[in-house]
Amino acid sequence: MKRVYTLIIAAAALFAGCEEFQPVFTGKYPDPQEQYIYTDADFGKFTSIADVKAMYAQNGNKPYLVEKNCVIKGQVTTSDQVGNLYKSLYIQDETAGIEIKIGKNGLYNEYKLGQWLYIDCSGLTVGDYNGMINIGYEDPTGEYETGYLEHAYIIDQHVFKGEYGDPVKPVIVKEADLHKDVNLGRLVTIENLKYDDHIFILAYVDPNGNRKDYNNNGIFIDEEGPDNYGVTTWACSEAKWKEYLNAGNFDSVEAAGSTVGALRKSTGIGSMAYSVSQYFKMGKTDVQVRSSGYARFADTEIPQDVLDGKATVSFTGILTEYKGAAQFTLIDLDGVRKADGTPWYE
């Protein structure tokens, strides 16, 4: 017992000795530096978003590198918090809305809904992606007309944070106005749409393979109905895609010179559906409501009354086009409402 007490005392002395050598901070941490908030006075002259978008057509419908002094000002209308937007945000002024390709995730932490942003377009490229004009950096791969502003230095040279404003109120858009340039890229509400029992899914036999070789690697599930292949969710996470796939929902679909059923039983199929579009009818017009498999609401079921055609739905989000067809991007499920304006999802 005497030896045990001796060891305890020695250990206590050792720890006490260690504590004596710990540095003690007695000073004061510097106050965090306040972030500079830019105002109109920092730039003076502005170009409207509509005029910047027009540069693409004026350049013969080719990517336009902005070389002159050109600053646009707009309010943030999107958030990537739920994951249905990827490395991009939208801003709009009184003339139009446009996508800014900022190559970062978690943009909602830095750019708040309603906040004013100033974009110095000098040195950036105005490009097109299947009918939607956007602003980005020159794509070094040449695969797309614009790339992302991926480095902090580049972002800081072109994107300047302004004052916080009230969130932008969406404009109600009628069927006849779906394809008007002034509405594309803007925050809008479209009302009283009916489910069209029609889906589009893009997946790959080998996600790591050649994604341009659609004949040998692509899976296009594009049925104009009435057949949604049993897909009743807004999109498919990896787990949900496997569930649908293994249940045989898509076995009859032709893919890579064979069928999905034959491929999954032999070589197997990639585990991710990259995007799912559920189609709705606005009057006589198809509206493709596109959702990412990475969205937090990807596996959320569409309300049964909507699927059954017993109820309509109104959407608030960003109106876009894809190869001339009306497309819609949800920001979150709060933008899915009943005919009376109340939310479908609490």
Phi, psi and chi 1 to 4 in degrees:
 res  aa     phi    psi   chi1   chi2   chi3   chi4
   1 MET       -  -37.2  -66.7  -64.5  -66.6      -
   2 LYS   -60.4  -38.7 -173.9  175.6 -178.1 -179.8
   3 ARG   -67.2  -38.6 -179.7  177.1  -61.2  174.2
   4 VAL   -61.8  -46.8  172.7      -      -      -
   5 TYR   -60.1  -38.8  -74.7  130.4      -      -
   6 THR   -62.5  -41.2  -58.3      -      -      -
   7 LEU   -65.9  -40.5  -71.0  172.6      -      -
   8 ILE   -63.7  -44.0  -68.0  173.6      -      -
   9 ILE   -63.5  -41.0  -67.3  169.9      -      -
  10 ALA   -63.6  -42.7      -      -      -      -
  11 ALA   -63.3  -43.1      -      -      -      -
  12 ALA   -60.7  -40.3      -      -      -      -
  13 ALA   -65.1  -37.0      -      -      -      -
  14 LEU   -63.8  -48.0  177.1   61.4      -      -
  15 PHE   -64.0  -37.2  -73.1  125.0      -      -
  16 ALA   -63.7  -39.2      -      -      -      -
  17 GLY   -63.8  -39.1      -      -      -      -
  18 CYS   -63.3  -41.7  -70.9      -      -      -
  19 GLU   -63.0  -32.8  -71.3  178.6   -1.0      -
  20 GLU   -63.8  -24.9  -71.1  177.0    0.9      -
  21 PHE   -95.2   -0.5  -73.3   95.2      -      -
  22 GLN   -73.5  131.4  -65.4  -63.0  -42.5      -
  23 PRO   -67.2  139.4   24.3  -32.8      -      -
  24 VAL  -110.2  119.1  177.5      -      -      -
  25 PHE   -85.8  113.7 -179.4   71.4      -      -
  26 THR  -110.6   -0.9   58.7      -      -      -
  27 GLY   -86.2 -161.5      -      -      -      -
  28 LYS  -125.2  129.0 -178.9 -178.0  178.0 -177.9
  29 TYR   -64.6  141.6  -72.5  106.6      -      -
  30 PRO   -67.2  146.3   23.5  -33.0      -      -
  31 ASP   -64.2  142.8  -67.3  -29.9      -      -
  32 PRO   -61.9  141.0   20.7  -31.7      -      -
  33 GLN   -71.3  130.7 -174.1  175.9    0.0      -
  34 GLU   -69.5  139.1  -69.6 -173.2    9.3      -
  35 GLN   -76.0  135.8 -176.2  179.6   41.7      -
  36 TYR   -73.4  131.1 -175.6   78.8      -      -
  37 ILE  -103.7  117.7  -59.5  -60.6      -      -
  38 TYR   -78.2  150.8  -71.5   85.6      -      -
  39 THR  -131.9  174.7   67.2      -      -      -
  40 ASP   -56.8  -32.5  -68.9    1.6      -      -
  41 ALA   -64.1  -22.0      -      -      -      -
  42 ASP   -75.2  -15.6  -69.6  -59.7      -      -
  43 PHE  -123.3  -36.8  -58.3   95.2      -      -
  44 GLY    84.1  -67.4      -      -      -      -
  45 LYS  -114.6  140.8 -176.6  179.2  178.6 -178.3
  46 PHE  -128.1  152.4  -59.4   98.1      -      -
  47 THR  -106.6  137.5  -57.3      -      -      -
  48 SER   -70.2  154.4   73.0      -      -      -
  49 ILE   -62.7  -37.8  -68.0  176.5      -      -
  50 ALA   -61.1  -39.8      -      -      -      -
  51 ASP   -68.6  -35.6  -75.6  -14.7      -      -
  52 VAL   -67.5  -42.2  167.9      -      -      -
  53 LYS   -62.6  -33.8  -66.4  175.5   74.2  171.5
  54 ALA   -68.3  -19.4      -      -      -      -
  55 MET   -60.3  -30.9  -66.8  175.4 -178.7      -
  56 TYR   -65.0  -49.6 -174.7   83.0      -      -
  57 ALA   -65.8  -38.9      -      -      -      -
  58 GLN   -65.3  -19.0  -67.3  166.3   -0.6      -
  59 ASN   -96.5   22.0 -164.2   44.0      -      -
  60 GLY    75.8   32.1      -      -      -      -
  61 ASN    55.9   43.9  -68.1  -38.1      -      -
  62 LYS  -129.9  156.4  -64.7  178.6 -178.9  179.4
  63 PRO   -53.3  136.1  -24.3   33.4      -      -
  64 TYR  -117.6  118.6  177.6   74.6      -      -
  65 LEU   -84.1  118.4  176.3   62.0      -      -
  66 VAL   -79.5  114.5 -178.5      -      -      -
  67 GLU  -107.5  -22.3  -64.0  179.0  -23.7      -
  68 LYS   -88.2  168.8   60.4 -177.4  179.3 -179.9
  69 ASN   -64.4  120.3 -178.6   31.8      -      -
  70 CYS  -152.5  112.1  175.1      -      -      -
  71 VAL  -122.6  130.8  177.1      -      -      -
  72 ILE  -111.2  156.2   59.4  174.6      -      -
  73 LYS  -132.4  130.2  171.6 -170.0  175.0 -174.8
  74 GLY  -157.8  165.4      -      -      -      -
  75 GLN   -97.0  144.1  -75.5 -176.0  -82.2      -
  76 VAL   -70.4  130.5  177.3      -      -      -
  77 THR  -117.2   -1.6   56.0      -      -      -
  78 THR  -131.2  160.9   59.1      -      -      -
  79 SER  -137.7  137.7  166.7      -      -      -
  80 ASP   -98.0   19.5   61.5   -6.1      -      -
  81 GLN   -61.7  -36.7 -173.9  169.2    8.4      -
  82 VAL   -95.1    1.4  -57.8      -      -      -
  83 GLY    88.4   12.2      -      -      -      -
  84 ASN   -93.8    2.4 -156.2   36.8      -      -
  85 LEU  -124.7  143.5  -73.6  149.7      -      -
  86 TYR  -122.8  111.1  178.6   70.9      -      -
  87 LYS    53.1   33.5  -66.4 -174.2  176.4 -177.9
  88 SER  -149.8  157.0  -73.4      -      -      -
  89 LEU  -140.5  163.3   57.1   76.0      -      -
  90 TYR  -115.0  141.7  -76.8   79.9      -      -
  91 ILE  -126.9  160.1   64.9  170.4      -      -
  92 GLN  -148.7  151.7   68.0 -178.9   56.4      -
  93 ASP  -118.2 -162.6   62.3   11.8      -      -
  94 GLU   -73.6   -9.5   66.6  -82.2    5.3      -
  95 THR  -103.0  -28.9   68.6      -      -      -
  96 ALA  -176.1  175.7      -      -      -      -
  97 GLY  -126.0  156.7      -      -      -      -
  98 ILE  -154.0  151.9 -165.0  167.1      -      -
  99 GLU   -85.9  133.5  177.4 -172.7    8.1      -
 100 ILE  -110.4  119.4  -48.6  -63.2      -      -
 101 LYS   -89.0   84.9  -61.1 -179.9   71.6  171.3
 102 ILE   -94.9  117.6  -56.9  176.4      -      -
 103 GLY   -79.7   53.9      -      -      -      -
 104 LYS  -137.9  149.8  -65.0  170.6   62.0  177.1
 105 ASN   -90.5  165.4  -67.9  -45.7      -      -
 106 GLY    66.1   34.5      -      -      -      -
 107 LEU   -64.4  -24.5  -66.9  173.8      -      -
 108 TYR   -63.0  -21.6   72.2   95.7      -      -
 109 ASN   -71.0  -25.9  -71.4  -49.8      -      -
 110 GLU  -107.5  -31.1  -62.4 -173.1   50.6      -
 111 TYR  -124.2  112.3  -49.5  103.5      -      -
 112 LYS   -93.6  151.9  -53.9  -59.5 -177.6 -179.4
 113 LEU   -56.3  129.7  -69.7  173.1      -      -
 114 GLY    88.7  -11.3      -      -      -      -
 115 GLN   -70.0  142.6 -175.5  174.5   13.5      -
 116 TRP   -82.5  133.4  -71.0   95.1      -      -
 117 LEU  -121.7  143.5  -67.4 -173.4      -      -
 118 TYR  -110.1  125.6  -60.3   91.4      -      -
 119 ILE  -114.0  115.0  -48.7  -63.1      -      -
 120 ASP   -83.4  105.7 -175.6  -10.0      -      -
 121 CYS   -81.0   -7.8  -60.6      -      -      -
 122 SER   -61.3  123.6  -54.6      -      -      -
 123 GLY    89.4   -5.1      -      -      -      -
 124 LEU   -98.6  169.5  -60.8 -177.7      -      -
 125 THR  -117.3  134.5  -62.4      -      -      -
 126 VAL   -94.3  116.8 -179.3      -      -      -
 127 GLY  -132.4 -177.9      -      -      -      -
 128 ASP  -129.5  142.5  171.6  -85.5      -      -
 129 TYR  -129.4   98.5  179.8   73.6      -      -
 130 ASN    53.3   37.7  -70.9  -49.4      -      -
 131 GLY   109.4   -8.9      -      -      -      -
 132 MET  -109.8  122.5  -73.3  -60.2  -62.4      -
 133 ILE   -78.5  136.8  -56.0  -61.6      -      -
 134 ASN  -141.7  169.4   58.1   67.5      -      -
 135 ILE  -118.7  130.4  -63.6  174.5      -      -
 136 GLY  -157.2 -165.2      -      -      -      -
 137 TYR   -95.1  163.2 -150.6   59.8      -      -
 138 GLU   -63.5  127.9 -176.8  179.7    7.5      -
 139 ASP   -76.9  114.1 -178.0   10.3      -      -
 140 PRO   -67.2  -20.5   23.8  -33.1      -      -
 141 THR   -82.8  -20.7   69.5      -      -      -
 142 GLY    75.8    2.9      -      -      -      -
 143 GLU   -74.6  -35.2 -174.5  174.5   -3.4      -
 144 TYR  -122.6  164.8  -60.5  100.4      -      -
 145 GLU   -75.4  -24.4  -66.5 -167.1   -5.5      -
 146 THR  -138.5  155.0   55.3      -      -      -
 147 GLY  -118.6 -173.9      -      -      -      -
 148 TYR   -91.1  150.1  -66.9  103.1      -      -
 149 LEU   -82.3   86.7  -76.1   66.0      -      -
 150 GLU   -90.7  -21.2  -69.2 -172.1  -39.9      -
 151 HIS  -101.4  141.3  -58.9  -70.7      -      -
 152 ALA   -55.9  -39.5      -      -      -      -
 153 TYR   -61.2  -44.6  175.7   79.2      -      -
 154 ILE   -66.4  -43.7  -64.9  175.4      -      -
 155 ILE   -58.8  -45.0  -64.8  171.3      -      -
 156 ASP   -66.9  -20.6  -69.1  -16.9      -      -
 157 GLN   -81.6  -13.9  -65.0  -61.7  -53.8      -
 158 HIS  -127.5  -23.0  -65.3  -79.7      -      -
 159 VAL  -116.2  120.0 -177.5      -      -      -
 160 PHE  -124.6  129.5  -57.1   92.5      -      -
 161 LYS   -83.8  130.4  -60.8  175.7 -174.9  177.7
 162 GLY  -108.1 -159.8      -      -      -      -
 163 GLU   -71.2  157.5  -63.4  176.5  -18.9      -
 164 TYR   -83.2  133.9  -64.7  100.2      -      -
 165 GLY  -122.6  175.3      -      -      -      -
 166 ASP   -67.2  145.5  -66.7  -30.1      -      -
 167 PRO   -53.7  142.7  -27.3   36.0      -      -
 168 VAL   -65.3  136.4  175.1      -      -      -
 169 LYS   -85.4  130.5  -67.8 -176.8  178.8  179.8
 170 PRO   -68.5  149.1   25.4  -34.0      -      -
 171 VAL   -91.8  135.5  175.1      -      -      -
 172 ILE   -79.8  123.4  -62.9  175.8      -      -
 173 VAL  -111.9  130.4  172.0      -      -      -
 174 LYS   -87.1  168.2  -56.9  -61.5 -176.0 -177.3
 175 GLU   -57.3  -42.0 -179.3 -175.6    4.2      -
 176 ALA   -67.1  -15.5      -      -      -      -
 177 ASP  -106.5    8.2  -59.9  -36.3      -      -
 178 LEU   -61.2  -33.1  -74.4  173.0      -      -
 179 HIS  -104.4    9.6  -64.0  -73.9      -      -
 180 LYS   -73.1  135.3  -71.7 -175.1  176.3  179.1
 181 ASP   -55.8  -35.4  -72.6  -19.6      -      -
 182 VAL   -64.1  -24.1   67.8      -      -      -
 183 ASN   -94.2  -20.8  -66.6  -37.7      -      -
 184 LEU   -70.9  128.0  -62.9  178.5      -      -
 185 GLY    87.0    3.7      -      -      -      -
 186 ARG  -103.0  159.3  -64.5 -174.6   72.7 -175.8
 187 LEU   -77.8  118.8 -177.1   70.1      -      -
 188 VAL  -137.2  166.7  -54.0      -      -      -
 189 THR  -121.2  131.3  -65.7      -      -      -
 190 ILE  -118.4  138.0   51.4  177.9      -      -
 191 GLU  -117.3  152.6  -61.3  176.8  -39.6      -
 192 ASN    56.6   54.0  -61.4  -39.8      -      -
 193 LEU   -93.4  146.7  -74.6   81.8      -      -
 194 LYS  -108.5  142.5  -66.5 -177.2  178.0  179.4
 195 TYR   -64.4  136.4 -174.6   62.0      -      -
 196 ASP  -105.4    1.9 -160.5   29.1      -      -
 197 ASP    53.4   49.2 -160.8   14.7      -      -
 198 HIS  -147.4  129.7  171.7 -166.8      -      -
 199 ILE  -127.9  162.0   62.3  168.4      -      -
 200 PHE  -135.1  130.8  170.5   82.3      -      -
 201 ILE  -134.6  134.5  -63.2  176.9      -      -
 202 LEU  -113.2  125.2  169.7   61.3      -      -
 203 ALA  -143.1  176.8      -      -      -      -
 204 TYR  -133.6  143.7  -62.0   94.9      -      -
 205 VAL   -61.0  -45.7  176.0      -      -      -
 206 ASP  -125.6  103.0  176.3   10.8      -      -
 207 PRO   -59.8  -22.0  -22.1   33.1      -      -
 208 ASN   -94.2    0.4  -62.9  -44.4      -      -
 209 GLY   -87.2 -164.6      -      -      -      -
 210 ASN   -75.5  109.4 -175.0  -11.4      -      -
 211 ARG   -79.9   -8.1  -63.0 -167.8 -177.6 -173.8
 212 LYS   -90.6  -14.8  -70.4 -172.9  175.6 -178.9
 213 ASP   -88.5   71.8 -173.0    6.5      -      -
 214 TYR   -65.0  -28.8  -65.2  124.7      -      -
 215 ASN   -64.5  -31.9  -68.5  -32.2      -      -
 216 ASN  -111.5   -8.2  -64.4  -52.0      -      -
 217 ASN  -132.9  -17.9 -166.2   31.7      -      -
 218 GLY   -89.3  150.4      -      -      -      -
 219 ILE  -125.5  110.9  -59.9  174.2      -      -
 220 PHE  -107.7  114.2  -72.9   95.6      -      -
 221 ILE  -105.1  103.0  -60.6  168.5      -      -
 222 ASP  -141.0   88.3 -172.4    7.7      -      -
 223 GLU  -112.1  123.8 -178.1   59.6   50.2      -
 224 GLU   -80.8   10.8  -66.9 -170.9    2.1      -
 225 GLY    80.7  168.7      -      -      -      -
 226 PRO   -84.9   96.4   28.4  -29.9      -      -
 227 ASP  -165.6  113.3 -169.6   -6.3      -      -
 228 ASN  -104.6   13.4   62.3    4.6      -      -
 229 TYR    55.9   24.2  -71.5   93.5      -      -
 230 GLY    78.5   10.1      -      -      -      -
 231 VAL   -85.8  106.7  177.7      -      -      -
 232 THR  -112.8   10.5   55.8      -      -      -
 233 THR  -104.1  164.9   52.0      -      -      -
 234 TRP   -66.8  -35.3  -69.4  104.4      -      -
 235 ALA  -153.2 -160.6      -      -      -      -
 236 CYS  -139.2  119.7  -52.4      -      -      -
 237 SER   -69.9  175.7   66.8      -      -      -
 238 GLU   -58.6  -43.5 -178.8  175.1  -15.3      -
 239 ALA   -66.3  -40.7      -      -      -      -
 240 LYS   -70.0  -37.5 -164.5   66.5  175.4  179.9
 241 TRP   -59.6  -45.4  167.8 -109.9      -      -
 242 LYS   -61.4  -39.7  -71.9 -179.5  178.5  178.0
 243 GLU   -61.8  -49.7  178.9 -176.2  -37.0      -
 244 TYR   -62.1  -42.9  -76.7  135.2      -      -
 245 LEU   -64.1  -50.4 -169.2   66.1      -      -
 246 ASN   -70.5  -20.4  -67.0  -28.6      -      -
 247 ALA   -78.5   -7.0      -      -      -      -
 248 GLY    84.8   15.4      -      -      -      -
 249 ASN   -56.7  -33.8  -70.7   42.3      -      -
 250 PHE  -112.7   15.6  -43.5  121.2      -      -
 251 ASP   -55.8  -31.1  -81.1    0.9      -      -
 252 SER   -84.1   -8.0   62.7      -      -      -
 253 VAL   -72.6  132.8  174.7      -      -      -
 254 GLU   -76.0  135.4  -64.8 -178.1    0.9      -
 255 ALA  -158.6  135.3      -      -      -      -
 256 ALA    49.2   45.4      -      -      -      -
 257 GLY    73.2   10.7      -      -      -      -
 258 SER  -144.5 -150.4 -177.6      -      -      -
 259 THR  -124.6  158.4   64.5      -      -      -
 260 VAL   -59.8  -40.1  169.5      -      -      -
 261 GLY   -60.7  -45.9      -      -      -      -
 262 ALA   -67.2  -40.0      -      -      -      -
 263 LEU   -66.6  -42.7  -71.1  169.8      -      -
 264 ARG   -69.7  -23.7   73.7  179.0 -179.5   86.9
 265 LYS   -86.2  -15.7  -67.3  173.4 -176.5  177.6
 266 SER  -110.3  -79.1   56.7      -      -      -
 267 THR   -87.8  -16.5   60.0      -      -      -
 268 GLY    87.8  167.3      -      -      -      -
 269 ILE  -135.0  145.9  -70.7  178.4      -      -
 270 GLY   -52.5  153.6      -      -      -      -
 271 SER   -94.8    9.7   59.3      -      -      -
 272 MET  -133.4  130.3 -170.3   66.3 -166.3      -
 273 ALA   -95.2  119.0      -      -      -      -
 274 TYR   -76.7  -32.0  -67.9   87.8      -      -
 275 SER  -155.0  150.3   64.3      -      -      -
 276 VAL  -130.0  136.2  175.0      -      -      -
 277 SER  -118.1  124.7  -65.6      -      -      -
 278 GLN   -99.8  132.4  -69.2  -80.9    5.5      -
 279 TYR   -97.3  140.6  -78.1   78.9      -      -
 280 PHE  -129.6  156.0  -69.5   77.5      -      -
 281 LYS  -103.0  126.2  -78.5  -78.0 -170.6 -175.5
 282 MET  -109.4   98.0 -172.4  176.5 -177.2      -
 283 GLY    66.4 -115.2      -      -      -      -
 284 LYS  -104.8    4.6  -63.8 -178.5  179.5  179.8
 285 THR  -102.1  131.4  -56.6      -      -      -
 286 ASP   -74.9  134.3  -80.1  -32.4      -      -
 287 VAL  -122.5  119.6  177.1      -      -      -
 288 GLN   -88.7  108.3 -175.6 -177.4   12.5      -
 289 VAL   -92.8  105.4 -180.0      -      -      -
 290 ARG   -94.2  134.5 -178.2 -176.8  178.3  -82.1
 291 SER  -134.8  145.5  -58.9      -      -      -
 292 SER   -88.9  146.6  166.2      -      -      -
 293 GLY   -66.8  -12.9      -      -      -      -
 294 TYR   -93.3   -6.1  -65.5   99.9      -      -
 295 ALA   -67.3  144.6      -      -      -      -
 296 ARG   -63.9  -25.0  -67.1 -177.1 -173.9  177.3
 297 PHE   -96.5   12.5   61.2   80.5      -      -
 298 ALA   -52.3  -44.3      -      -      -      -
 299 ASP   -93.6    8.7  -63.6  -18.6      -      -
 300 THR   -71.7  133.2  -59.4      -      -      -
 301 GLU   -71.7  138.7  -67.8  -78.3  -22.0      -
 302 ILE   -68.4  136.5  -62.3  171.7      -      -
 303 PRO   -51.0  136.7  -27.3   35.6      -      -
 304 GLN   -61.0  -38.2 -168.3   61.0   49.1      -
 305 ASP   -63.7  -30.8  -78.6   -7.7      -      -
 306 VAL   -71.0  -46.0  174.4      -      -      -
 307 LEU   -59.4  -37.0  -67.6  172.1      -      -
 308 ASP   -81.3   -3.8  -67.4  -19.7      -      -
 309 GLY    78.8   11.8      -      -      -      -
 310 LYS   -85.6  -17.0  -62.2  177.3 -178.6  178.4
 311 ALA  -140.9  152.1      -      -      -      -
 312 THR   -99.7  173.3   61.0      -      -      -
 313 VAL  -139.6  146.2   62.7      -      -      -
 314 SER  -114.7  143.9  -64.1      -      -      -
 315 PHE  -120.1  141.2  -64.3  113.2      -      -
 316 THR  -122.3  127.2  -65.4      -      -      -
 317 GLY   175.7 -151.9      -      -      -      -
 318 ILE  -101.4  124.2  -58.6  -61.6      -      -
 319 LEU   -84.2  128.2  179.3   63.1      -      -
 320 THR  -136.0 -178.6   61.5      -      -      -
 321 GLU  -128.9  155.1  -86.8 -169.9  -16.4      -
 322 TYR  -140.0  106.8 -175.6   80.3      -      -
 323 LYS    53.3   42.7  -64.4 -177.4  177.1  179.7
 324 GLY    87.9   -8.5      -      -      -      -
 325 ALA   -98.0  148.4      -      -      -      -
 326 ALA   -70.5  131.2      -      -      -      -
 327 GLN  -132.4  152.6 -169.3  179.1   70.4      -
 328 PHE  -138.1  136.4 -159.5   85.4      -      -
 329 THR  -115.7  119.1  -61.4      -      -      -
 330 LEU   -77.3  142.0  -72.1  170.6      -      -
 331 ILE   -87.3  -40.9  -61.7  169.6      -      -
 332 ASP  -162.0  177.6   53.4   39.6      -      -
 333 LEU   -77.2   -8.1  -72.5 -173.3      -      -
 334 ASP   -65.8  -19.6 -173.3   56.4      -      -
 335 GLY   -83.9    8.8      -      -      -      -
 336 VAL  -110.1  110.5 -178.5      -      -      -
 337 ARG  -126.6  158.6  -59.8 -101.0  166.7  168.4
 338 LYS   -79.6  173.8  -60.5  177.8 -177.4  178.3
 339 ALA   -61.1  -29.6      -      -      -      -
 340 ASP   -86.8    4.3   63.2    2.6      -      -
 341 GLY    91.6   -5.9      -      -      -      -
 342 THR   -81.5  152.6   58.9      -      -      -
 343 PRO   -73.1  144.9   24.5  -32.6      -      -
 344 TRP   -74.1  -28.1  -85.6  105.6      -      -
 345 TYR  -118.1  123.5  -59.4   94.8      -      -
 346 GLU   -89.2      -  -63.2  -66.8  -14.7      -
